[in-house]
Amino acid sequence: MKIERINQEYIDRFTNDEYPIKVTKEKLLDFVTYTNHIDRPKEERVLVLALDIGTHEFENGWKDVQLLYDYSLEHCKKEERFDYLIDWIVSALYWYNDYATDLYKDRVEIANACLLKLEEAIDLEPNKASINHLFGIFYYDHPSMEEAVDHKVLKKAVSYFLKAFEIDSLKYISCFFAAHCYHDMKDWEKAKTYYEKIDKEFFIRKNPHWEWRIWKLEEQICLCYAMTGDIEQSKTYFKTFLSKIEEMNDEDFDDLIVNFDESVQLVLKIKDDSLTKRLLDMVISKGYKKRYETEIKQLQAN
């Protein structure tokens, strides 16, 4: 469901330029009343408000934001419920991360509430790729991952990502995350399999703002080949990868290269003097010396 923005005037009236924002029933009623002349249902107007300000600073964090989404969900029409649930869930998935919510117990509380909405949404649309993907994200970013000592949560995540990809074979972002799950579990063969299923050109056409993911993908595939014992193929791919980056201008590098985590891990594995030197020169020249201080010492010692 595509929802167009409402006039900034109404959003400004609700926030009063006061931060952190405090959401109250009185402010919600005022917003609904003040925007009654707009030819759109009140639940949709409140949803647009939530979408516009949902990542701002709130006095009570997610509890305040939830009031906005719950109001929309409470008043929406039955046939629109799935779409409204998706917006509720996406917001909760933002707020249960540590960069949005400080206390671990609060993040777990948000996750528990989110799970109920996910279950409701998947009951409504069990064969919808989008909800299966969000279920995967739920487990992939789940607060309990901070304390996980095994891969139980990741295994749940990958099952939903694979289901989403099975439902929609062009949903390559789900394929990406499935590969990431296997990567995190150090199941290098399966990680490589799913990285290589991604149609890179199609992905960039559909998601030009995510081109950086394709560059990271190239690096991750190089590492997977090394970790599965195919050192020569890994070297071949990695030489090409490095050459492309060496030819980049600074602007493209800043836009497309996130880090060299896999590259550093790779050269430690394959022990190739020429490739190690090329990577070290790049890491140092691009300002990553501090990030890889320990690894650089190890590489130089070798």
NUFIKE-500135 format. One record per residue (C-alpha): chain; z, x, y; residue number from 1. Coordinates in steps of 0.1 Angstrom, whole numbers. Example, Ala and Ser with C-alpha at 12.3 -4.5 7.8 and 13.67 -1.06 7.14 Angstrom:
NUFIKE-500135
  mol     zz     xx     yy  seq
    A     78    123    -45    1
    A     71    137    -11    2
This chain:
NUFIKE-500135
  mol     zz     xx     yy  seq
    A      0      0      0    1
    A    -11     15     33    2
    A     12      7     62    3
    A      2     16     97    4
    A     27     28    123    5
    A     43      5    148    6
    A     47     13    185    7
    A     70     43    192    8
    A     88     22    218    9
    A    105      2    190   10
    A    115     33    171   11
    A    129     48    203   12
    A    149     16    209   13
    A    164     18    175   14
    A    175     55    177   15
    A    183     54    214   16
    A    176     92    213   17
    A    210     96    198   18
    A    214    121    169   19
    A    227    120    144   20
    A    214     84    140   21
    A    239     57    130   22
    A    224     27    112   23
    A    244     -5    115   24
    A    236    -41    106   25
    A    237    -50    143   26
    A    211    -23    151   27
    A    189    -36    123   28
    A    192    -72    135   29
    A    183    -61    170   30
    A    153    -42    158   31
    A    140    -71    137   32
    A    146    -96    166   33
    A    130    -72    192   34
    A     99    -68    171   35
    A     95   -105    161   36
    A     63   -108    182   37
    A     45    -83    160   38
    A     24   -101    135   39
    A     38    -83    105   40
    A     66    -93     81   41
    A    101    -81     91   42
    A    106    -61     58   43
    A     74    -42     66   44
    A     85    -35    101   45
    A    118    -21     89   46
    A    100     -1     62   47
    A     77     15     88   48
    A    109     24    108   49
    A    124     40     76   50
    A     92     59     69   51
    A     91     72    105   52
    A    127     84    108   53
    A    137     88     72   54
    A    140    126     74   55
    A    158    128    107   56
    A    195    136    111   57
    A    218    107    102   58
    A    255    103    107   59
    A    260     93     71   60
    A    229    109     56   61
    A    213     90     28   62
    A    238     61     31   63
    A    223     53     65   64
    A    187     57     54   65
    A    194     36     23   66
    A    204      6     45   67
    A    168      6     60   68
    A    151      8     26   69
    A    175    -17     10   70
    A    168    -42     38   71
    A    130    -39     32   72
    A    134    -42     -6   73
    A    157    -72     -3   74
    A    133    -92     19   75
    A    100    -81      4   76
    A     78   -104    -16   77
    A     79   -102    -53   78
    A     43    -90    -56   79
    A     50    -61    -32   80
    A     82    -50    -49   81
    A     67    -21    -68   82
    A     53     -5    -37   83
    A     86     -9    -18   84
    A    104      6    -47   85
    A     82     36    -46   86
    A     90     42     -9   87
    A    127     38    -17   88
    A    124     63    -45   89
    A    104     89    -25   90
    A    131     89      2   91
    A    159     93    -23   92
    A    141    122    -39   93
    A    141    139     -5   94
    A    178    132      2   95
    A    192    144    -32   96
    A    180    180    -25   97
    A    205    205    -12   98
    A    185    211     20   99
    A    191    174     29  100
    A    225    166     15  101
    A    253    193     14  102
    A    277    181    -13  103
    A    268    183    -49  104
    A    287    150    -57  105
    A    267    132    -30  106
    A    234    145    -44  107
    A    244    133    -79  108
    A    254     99    -65  109
    A    219     96    -48  110
    A    203    106    -81  111
    A    222     80   -101  112
    A    211     53    -76  113
    A    175     66    -77  114
    A    174     64   -115  115
    A    181     27   -114  116
    A    152     21    -90  117
    A    130     43   -112  118
    A    138     23   -142  119
    A    131     -9   -124  120
    A     97      4   -111  121
    A     86     17   -145  122
    A     95    -16   -161  123
    A     72    -33   -136  124
    A     44     -8   -140  125
    A     49     13   -172  126
    A     13     26   -173  127
    A     11     37   -136  128
    A      6     74   -132  129
    A     24     75    -99  130
    A     57     62   -112  131
    A     56     85   -142  132
    A     49    114   -119  133
    A     79    104    -97  134
    A    101    102   -128  135
    A     90    138   -136  136
    A     99    149   -101  137
    A    133    131   -104  138
    A    142    153   -134  139
    A    124    185   -121  140
    A    145    185    -89  141
    A    176    168   -104  142
    A    209    181    -90  143
    A    221    188   -126  144
    A    195    215   -128  145
    A    219    237   -107  146
    A    243    237   -136  147
    A    218    235   -165  148
    A    222    261   -193  149
    A    195    247   -215  150
    A    161    230   -209  151
    A    171    193   -216  152
    A    164    182   -180  153
    A    131    201   -178  154
    A    120    187   -211  155
    A    125    152   -197  156
    A    105    161   -166  157
    A     76    175   -185  158
    A     73    144   -207  159
    A     68    123   -177  160
    A     44    147   -160  161
    A     23    147   -192  162
    A     24    109   -194  163
    A     11    107   -158  164
    A    -17    132   -166  165
    A    -25    112   -198  166
    A    -28     80   -178  167
    A    -49     96   -150  168
    A    -67    127   -161  169
    A    -75    135   -124  170
    A    -39    136   -114  171
    A    -38    173   -114  172
    A     -6    176    -94  173
    A     12    162   -125  174
    A     -6    188   -146  175
    A      6    214   -122  176
    A     42    203   -126  177
    A     39    201   -164  178
    A     27    238   -163  179
    A     56    247   -140  180
    A     81    232   -164  181
    A     67    252   -193  182
    A     66    282   -170  183
    A    103    278   -161  184
    A    111    274   -198  185
    A     91    306   -204  186
    A     68    288   -228  187
    A     39    309   -215  188
    A     13    297   -239  189
    A     18    260   -229  190
    A     21    270   -193  191
    A    -12    287   -194  192
    A    -28    258   -212  193
    A    -19    233   -185  194
    A    -26    257   -156  195
    A    -61    261   -170  196
    A    -67    223   -173  197
    A    -67    220   -135  198
    A   -101    216   -119  199
    A    -94    238    -89  200
    A   -124    228    -68  201
    A   -117    191    -73  202
    A    -80    196    -65  203
    A    -87    213    -32  204
    A   -112    186    -22  205
    A    -86    159    -28  206
    A    -57    179    -14  207
    A    -70    204     12  208
    A    -34    209     26  209
    A    -24    222     -9  210
    A    -49    249    -12  211
    A    -20    274    -13  212
    A    -11    259    -47  213
    A    -45    272    -61  214
    A    -37    307    -50  215
    A     -3    305    -66  216
    A    -20    291    -97  217
    A    -43    321   -100  218
    A    -12    344    -99  219
    A      7    323   -124  220
    A    -22    324   -149  221
    A    -23    362   -146  222
    A     13    363   -155  223
    A      9    339   -184  224
    A    -18    361   -200  225
    A      5    392   -197  226
    A     35    373   -212  227
    A     14    360   -241  228
    A      3    396   -249  229
    A    -32    395   -236  230
    A    -27    425   -213  231
    A    -64    433   -208  232
    A    -73    397   -197  233
    A    -43    397   -174  234
    A    -54    430   -158  235
    A    -89    416   -153  236
    A    -77    384   -137  237
    A    -51    403   -116  238
    A    -77    428   -102  239
    A    -98    398    -90  240
    A    -68    381    -75  241
    A    -57    412    -56  242
    A    -92    419    -43  243
    A    -94    383    -29  244
    A    -61    387    -11  245
    A    -70    422      2  246
    A   -100    407     19  247
    A    -81    378     36  248
    A    -74    378     73  249
    A    -38    375     85  250
    A    -41    338     93  251
    A    -54    328     59  252
    A    -28    350     42  253
    A      0    333     62  254
    A    -14    298     52  255
    A    -22    305     16  256
    A      1    331      1  257
    A     37    319     -5  258
    A     52    350    -22  259
    A     45    376    -48  260
    A     71    366    -74  261
    A     47    364   -104  262
    A     28    395    -93  263
    A     59    416    -92  264
    A     69    403   -126  265
    A     34    410   -139  266
    A     32    446   -129  267
    A     66    453   -143  268
    A     52    439   -176  269
    A     18    456   -178  270
    A     28    490   -164  271
    A     -6    498   -148  272
    A     -3    526   -121  273
    A    -33    516   -101  274
    A    -24    478   -100  275
    A     12    486    -93  276
    A      2    508    -63  277
    A    -22    481    -49  278
    A      5    455    -52  279
    A     32    477    -37  280
    A     10    486     -7  281
    A      4    449     -1  282
    A     40    438     -5  283
    A     52    464     20  284
    A     24    459     45  285
    A     28    421     45  286
    A     66    422     52  287
    A     80    414     17  288
    A     98    447     13  289
    A    133    432     16  290
    A    126    403     -7  291
    A    116    427    -35  292
    A    139    456    -27  293
    A    153    459    -62  294
    A    119    455    -80  295
    A    103    480    -56  296
    A    129    506    -65  297
    A    123    499   -102  298
    A     85    502    -98  299
    A     87    534    -78  300
    A    110    549   -104  301
    A     85    542   -131  302
